[in-house]
Amino acid sequence: MRNIRLYLAGDYPDVGQSLALPDDARHYIVTVLRARDGFKVTLFNGLGVTSEATLQLGKKDATVRIDTMTTDMSMESPLKLTLAQGISRGERMDTSIQKATELGVTAIQPLFTQYCEVKLEDDDKVSKRMAHWQQVIVSACEQSGRTVVPQLYAPMALNEWLETKPQGLVLDPYDGQRLRELTSIAFTQNKCLLVGPEGGLSDKEVERALAVGMTGVRLGARILRTETAGPAAIAALQSLFGDA
């Protein structure tokens, strides 16, 4: 059976002690993965702490015995990058978030833009959508081996976000410079990558981004879908400035 990696937030007990699994984690391990008593599980708390543990199954509950405990940041990229993603519909947004997480982003900022077709009219819809996106992030961390879970910020309007004067890049397929021309940009500090939704960013939105100090970039001659553009740019940036 493949190695089971499980995100479990919070502090872990000392080596040799046991930790009760929440109901959802127990269901996933026992019912979905069909793990048996004594199986080895790798836990991570999303802040860099990892633990090798042994599954202990009871009739109605499940615990894990902590066997080792370490702080491991080796799977995290030195490139501190926030994906500022125009909210797209359904699986497209999920794909953008999932692949960005796998590729090592530090944070994800969903944005309402002019051409955004997703409407979250009340706090309840926002909370449900954020909970769904958070689970996409967690699952991507479990799969990819990451030990730090990227920060997910609450959705906000693009103009409001630009008022914070974010620094970094905005994808502009028509007038941006090529990524290989960015050698003078220092990525030792936190940077943002702004990506439009299905309909892209409007000319005025790109102009506002450039006006606050962001740099326009493009990814070759072809126009990419929103769920392709963000991950493609992140992969290229990891190759140029990160750990790829």
C-alpha positions as a LaTeX table, in Angstrom:
\begin{tabular}{lrrr}
\hline
Residue & $x$ (\AA) & $y$ (\AA) & $z$ (\AA) \\
\hline
Met1 & 0.00 & 0.00 & 0.00 \\
Arg2 & 1.23 & 3.48 & $-0.80$ \\
Asn3 & 2.46 & 5.70 & 2.00 \\
Ile4 & $-0.42$ & 7.45 & 3.73 \\
Arg5 & 0.15 & 11.17 & 4.26 \\
Leu6 & $-2.42$ & 12.94 & 6.39 \\
Tyr7 & $-2.81$ & 16.61 & 7.25 \\
Leu8 & $-3.67$ & 17.00 & 10.91 \\
Ala9 & $-3.48$ & 20.55 & 12.23 \\
Gly10 & $-2.32$ & 21.46 & 15.72 \\
Asp11 & 0.36 & 20.33 & 18.13 \\
Tyr12 & 1.31 & 16.66 & 18.33 \\
Pro13 & 2.01 & 14.74 & 21.56 \\
Asp14 & 5.47 & 13.50 & 22.47 \\
Val15 & 7.03 & 10.46 & 20.83 \\
Gly16 & 5.47 & 7.29 & 22.20 \\
Gln17 & 2.14 & 8.87 & 23.00 \\
Ser18 & $-1.08$ & 8.50 & 21.02 \\
Leu19 & $-3.27$ & 10.99 & 19.21 \\
Ala20 & $-6.97$ & 10.46 & 18.44 \\
Leu21 & $-7.97$ & 10.88 & 14.82 \\
Pro22 & $-10.98$ & 13.08 & 13.96 \\
Asp23 & $-13.97$ & 11.28 & 12.44 \\
Asp24 & $-13.28$ & 12.52 & 8.91 \\
Ala25 & $-9.66$ & 11.36 & 9.06 \\
Arg26 & $-10.70$ & 7.99 & 10.45 \\
His27 & $-13.27$ & 7.55 & 7.68 \\
Tyr28 & $-10.72$ & 8.46 & 5.01 \\
Ile29 & $-8.02$ & 6.12 & 6.29 \\
Val30 & $-10.20$ & 3.16 & 7.27 \\
Thr31 & $-13.09$ & 3.29 & 4.78 \\
Val32 & $-11.56$ & 4.95 & 1.72 \\
Leu33 & $-7.96$ & 3.68 & 1.92 \\
Arg34 & $-8.88$ & 0.46 & 3.77 \\
Ala35 & $-5.87$ & 0.75 & 6.04 \\
Arg36 & $-5.41$ & $-1.88$ & 8.73 \\
Asp37 & $-4.23$ & $-1.74$ & 12.30 \\
Gly38 & $-0.47$ & $-1.19$ & 12.44 \\
Phe39 & $-0.21$ & 0.67 & 9.14 \\
Lys40 & 2.34 & 3.48 & 9.03 \\
Val41 & 1.03 & 7.01 & 8.59 \\
Thr42 & 2.92 & 10.25 & 7.95 \\
Leu43 & 1.30 & 13.21 & 9.67 \\
Phe44 & 2.00 & 16.87 & 8.97 \\
Asn45 & 0.50 & 19.89 & 10.70 \\
Gly46 & 0.81 & 22.36 & 7.82 \\
Leu47 & 3.51 & 24.39 & 9.58 \\
Gly48 & 6.48 & 22.17 & 8.80 \\
Val49 & 6.14 & 19.62 & 11.62 \\
Thr50 & 5.96 & 16.00 & 10.44 \\
Ser51 & 5.53 & 12.77 & 12.33 \\
Glu52 & 5.85 & 9.12 & 11.45 \\
Ala53 & 3.05 & 7.33 & 13.28 \\
Thr54 & 1.44 & 3.90 & 13.62 \\
Leu55 & $-2.30$ & 3.41 & 13.13 \\
Gln56 & $-4.15$ & 1.90 & 16.09 \\
Leu57 & $-7.72$ & 0.86 & 15.30 \\
Gly58 & $-10.44$ & 0.31 & 17.85 \\
Lys59 & $-14.01$ & $-0.80$ & 17.27 \\
Lys60 & $-15.38$ & 2.73 & 17.16 \\
Asp61 & $-12.34$ & 4.97 & 17.12 \\
Ala62 & $-8.83$ & 5.27 & 15.74 \\
Thr63 & $-5.61$ & 6.68 & 17.13 \\
Val64 & $-2.05$ & 6.98 & 15.92 \\
Arg65 & 1.04 & 6.37 & 18.04 \\
Ile66 & 3.68 & 9.02 & 17.45 \\
Asp67 & 6.93 & 7.24 & 16.50 \\
Thr68 & 9.09 & 10.18 & 15.35 \\
Met69 & 8.76 & 13.95 & 15.20 \\
Thr70 & 10.73 & 16.34 & 13.02 \\
Thr71 & 10.54 & 19.77 & 11.43 \\
Asp72 & 11.01 & 19.37 & 7.70 \\
Met73 & 10.97 & 22.32 & 5.30 \\
Ser74 & 12.87 & 20.57 & 2.51 \\
Met75 & 9.80 & 20.30 & 0.27 \\
Glu76 & 9.13 & 24.05 & 0.37 \\
Ser77 & 10.32 & 26.36 & $-2.37$ \\
Pro78 & 12.64 & 29.31 & $-1.67$ \\
Leu79 & 10.42 & 31.30 & $-4.06$ \\
Lys80 & 7.83 & 33.12 & $-1.95$ \\
Leu81 & 4.95 & 33.55 & $-4.36$ \\
Thr82 & 1.26 & 34.37 & $-3.92$ \\
Leu83 & $-1.11$ & 33.35 & $-6.69$ \\
Ala84 & $-3.69$ & 36.12 & $-7.10$ \\
Gln85 & $-6.26$ & 34.28 & $-9.18$ \\
Gly86 & $-9.35$ & 35.75 & $-10.81$ \\
Ile87 & $-12.13$ & 33.44 & $-9.67$ \\
Ser88 & $-13.15$ & 31.04 & $-12.42$ \\
Arg89 & $-15.97$ & 28.53 & $-12.56$ \\
Gly90 & $-16.06$ & 25.11 & $-10.90$ \\
Glu91 & $-13.26$ & 22.73 & $-11.75$ \\
Arg92 & $-11.19$ & 25.41 & $-13.47$ \\
Met93 & $-10.66$ & 27.24 & $-10.18$ \\
Asp94 & $-10.00$ & 23.94 & $-8.42$ \\
Thr95 & $-7.35$ & 23.08 & $-11.01$ \\
Ser96 & $-5.66$ & 26.47 & $-10.65$ \\
Ile97 & $-5.50$ & 26.09 & $-6.87$ \\
Gln98 & $-4.47$ & 22.45 & $-6.94$ \\
Lys99 & $-1.61$ & 22.88 & $-9.39$ \\
Ala100 & $-0.38$ & 26.09 & $-7.78$ \\
Thr101 & $-0.18$ & 24.25 & $-4.46$ \\
Glu102 & 1.69 & 21.33 & $-6.00$ \\
Leu103 & 4.10 & 23.78 & $-7.62$ \\
Gly104 & 4.95 & 25.40 & $-4.29$ \\
Val105 & 3.09 & 28.71 & $-3.91$ \\
Thr106 & 3.10 & 30.32 & $-0.49$ \\
Ala107 & $-0.44$ & 31.73 & $-0.60$ \\
Ile108 & $-3.54$ & 31.99 & $-2.78$ \\
Gln109 & $-5.68$ & 35.12 & $-3.11$ \\
Pro110 & $-8.99$ & 34.63 & $-5.00$ \\
Leu111 & $-10.15$ & 37.82 & $-6.72$ \\
Phe112 & $-13.39$ & 39.15 & $-8.17$ \\
Thr113 & $-12.58$ & 40.82 & $-11.48$ \\
Gln114 & $-14.55$ & 42.56 & $-14.22$ \\
Tyr115 & $-15.01$ & 39.39 & $-16.26$ \\
Cys116 & $-15.50$ & 37.08 & $-13.26$ \\
Glu117 & $-18.67$ & 35.01 & $-13.79$ \\
Val118 & $-18.80$ & 33.56 & $-10.27$ \\
Lys119 & $-21.06$ & 35.39 & $-7.83$ \\
Leu120 & $-20.80$ & 34.75 & $-4.09$ \\
Glu121 & $-23.59$ & 36.95 & $-2.82$ \\
Asp122 & $-23.44$ & 36.21 & 0.91 \\
Asp123 & $-21.07$ & 35.12 & 3.66 \\
Asp124 & $-22.47$ & 31.58 & 3.70 \\
Lys125 & $-21.59$ & 31.01 & 0.04 \\
Val126 & $-18.14$ & 32.49 & 0.59 \\
Ser127 & $-17.53$ & 30.22 & 3.59 \\
Lys128 & $-18.63$ & 27.11 & 1.70 \\
Arg129 & $-16.48$ & 27.95 & $-1.30$ \\
Met130 & $-13.45$ & 28.69 & 0.90 \\
Ala131 & $-13.91$ & 25.39 & 2.76 \\
His132 & $-13.95$ & 23.59 & $-0.58$ \\
Trp133 & $-10.84$ & 25.39 & $-1.83$ \\
Gln134 & $-9.08$ & 24.70 & 1.48 \\
Gln135 & $-9.70$ & 20.99 & 1.03 \\
Val136 & $-8.30$ & 21.17 & $-2.51$ \\
Ile137 & $-5.15$ & 22.76 & $-1.06$ \\
Val138 & $-4.83$ & 20.16 & 1.70 \\
Ser139 & $-5.29$ & 17.26 & $-0.71$ \\
Ala140 & $-2.64$ & 18.71 & $-3.02$ \\
Cys141 & $-0.21$ & 19.01 & $-0.08$ \\
Glu142 & $-0.89$ & 15.41 & 0.96 \\
Gln143 & $-0.25$ & 14.20 & $-2.57$ \\
Ser144 & 2.81 & 16.32 & $-3.36$ \\
Gly145 & 4.71 & 15.85 & $-0.11$ \\
Arg146 & 4.51 & 19.45 & 1.06 \\
Thr147 & 4.70 & 20.03 & 4.79 \\
Val148 & 3.47 & 23.64 & 4.82 \\
Val149 & $-0.11$ & 24.37 & 3.76 \\
Pro150 & $-0.37$ & 27.58 & 1.68 \\
Gln151 & $-2.41$ & 30.41 & 3.16 \\
Leu152 & $-5.85$ & 30.84 & 1.57 \\
Tyr153 & $-7.11$ & 34.41 & 1.78 \\
Ala154 & $-10.76$ & 35.41 & 1.63 \\
Pro155 & $-11.98$ & 36.50 & $-1.82$ \\
Met156 & $-11.88$ & 40.23 & $-2.46$ \\
Ala157 & $-12.34$ & 42.67 & $-5.33$ \\
Leu158 & $-9.33$ & 43.18 & $-7.57$ \\
Asn159 & $-9.42$ & 46.97 & $-7.18$ \\
Glu160 & $-9.44$ & 46.61 & $-3.39$ \\
Trp161 & $-6.50$ & 44.22 & $-3.56$ \\
Leu162 & $-4.55$ & 46.56 & $-5.82$ \\
Glu163 & $-4.95$ & 49.31 & $-3.22$ \\
Thr164 & $-2.52$ & 47.31 & $-1.04$ \\
Lys165 & 0.10 & 47.90 & $-3.78$ \\
Pro166 & 1.13 & 44.27 & $-4.31$ \\
Gln167 & 4.46 & 43.71 & $-6.04$ \\
Gly168 & 5.11 & 41.05 & $-8.62$ \\
Leu169 & 3.78 & 40.04 & $-12.02$ \\
Val170 & 0.55 & 40.34 & $-13.97$ \\
Leu171 & $-0.07$ & 38.04 & $-16.90$ \\
Asp172 & $-0.60$ & 40.18 & $-20.01$ \\
Pro173 & $-0.62$ & 37.97 & $-23.13$ \\
Tyr174 & $-0.67$ & 40.96 & $-25.49$ \\
Asp175 & 1.93 & 43.40 & $-24.23$ \\
Gly176 & 3.95 & 41.77 & $-21.46$ \\
Gln177 & 7.63 & 40.94 & $-21.51$ \\
Arg178 & 8.94 & 37.38 & $-21.52$ \\
Leu179 & 9.73 & 35.65 & $-18.26$ \\
Arg180 & 13.35 & 35.08 & $-19.27$ \\
Glu181 & 13.77 & 38.87 & $-19.33$ \\
Leu182 & 13.07 & 39.10 & $-15.58$ \\
Thr183 & 16.60 & 38.43 & $-14.39$ \\
Ser184 & 16.78 & 41.84 & $-12.73$ \\
Ile185 & 13.74 & 41.21 & $-10.54$ \\
Ala186 & 14.66 & 40.06 & $-7.03$ \\
Phe187 & 12.51 & 37.14 & $-5.94$ \\
Thr188 & 14.11 & 36.94 & $-2.52$ \\
Gln189 & 11.07 & 38.77 & $-1.12$ \\
Asn190 & 7.39 & 37.89 & $-1.39$ \\
Lys191 & 5.96 & 38.42 & $-4.87$ \\
Cys192 & 2.51 & 38.03 & $-6.41$ \\
Leu193 & 1.36 & 36.55 & $-9.69$ \\
Leu194 & $-1.91$ & 38.04 & $-10.94$ \\
Val195 & $-3.92$ & 35.84 & $-13.32$ \\
Gly196 & $-7.30$ & 36.70 & $-14.84$ \\
Pro197 & $-10.38$ & 34.41 & $-14.93$ \\
Glu198 & $-11.86$ & 32.78 & $-18.06$ \\
Gly199 & $-12.31$ & 36.09 & $-19.83$ \\
Gly200 & $-8.93$ & 37.40 & $-18.74$ \\
Leu201 & $-8.26$ & 40.80 & $-17.21$ \\
Ser202 & $-9.64$ & 43.93 & $-18.83$ \\
Asp203 & $-7.27$ & 46.51 & $-20.26$ \\
Lys204 & $-8.09$ & 48.85 & $-17.39$ \\
Glu205 & $-7.37$ & 46.16 & $-14.81$ \\
Val206 & $-3.97$ & 45.47 & $-16.36$ \\
Glu207 & $-3.28$ & 49.22 & $-16.43$ \\
Arg208 & $-4.15$ & 49.52 & $-12.72$ \\
Ala209 & $-1.86$ & 46.60 & $-11.89$ \\
Leu210 & 1.00 & 48.18 & $-13.81$ \\
Ala211 & 0.31 & 51.54 & $-12.16$ \\
Val212 & 0.87 & 50.11 & $-8.66$ \\
Gly213 & 4.23 & 48.67 & $-9.72$ \\
Met214 & 3.49 & 45.20 & $-11.06$ \\
Thr215 & 5.32 & 43.95 & $-14.14$ \\
Gly216 & 3.43 & 42.67 & $-17.18$ \\
Val217 & 4.59 & 39.29 & $-18.51$ \\
Arg218 & 3.44 & 36.88 & $-21.20$ \\
Leu219 & 3.89 & 33.18 & $-21.82$ \\
Gly220 & 4.88 & 32.90 & $-25.46$ \\
Ala221 & 2.67 & 33.54 & $-28.48$ \\
Arg222 & $-0.27$ & 31.37 & $-27.47$ \\
Ile223 & $-3.26$ & 32.38 & $-25.34$ \\
Leu224 & $-3.65$ & 29.94 & $-22.45$ \\
Arg225 & $-6.75$ & 29.06 & $-20.48$ \\
Thr226 & $-6.87$ & 30.48 & $-16.97$ \\
Glu227 & $-6.33$ & 27.07 & $-15.38$ \\
Thr228 & $-3.26$ & 26.57 & $-17.59$ \\
Ala229 & $-1.77$ & 30.06 & $-17.44$ \\
Gly230 & $-1.20$ & 30.27 & $-13.69$ \\
Pro231 & 0.47 & 26.86 & $-13.26$ \\
Ala232 & 2.55 & 27.36 & $-16.42$ \\
Ala233 & 3.86 & 30.69 & $-15.16$ \\
Ile234 & 4.55 & 29.29 & $-11.69$ \\
Ala235 & 6.47 & 26.33 & $-13.13$ \\
Ala236 & 8.56 & 28.69 & $-15.26$ \\
Leu237 & 9.25 & 30.96 & $-12.28$ \\
Gln238 & 10.28 & 27.97 & $-10.17$ \\
Ser239 & 12.71 & 27.00 & $-12.91$ \\
Leu240 & 14.17 & 30.51 & $-13.11$ \\
Phe241 & 14.18 & 31.56 & $-9.46$ \\
Gly242 & 13.01 & 28.64 & $-7.32$ \\
Asp243 & 13.94 & 25.02 & $-6.78$ \\
Ala244 & 12.85 & 23.35 & $-10.02$ \\
\hline
\end{tabular}
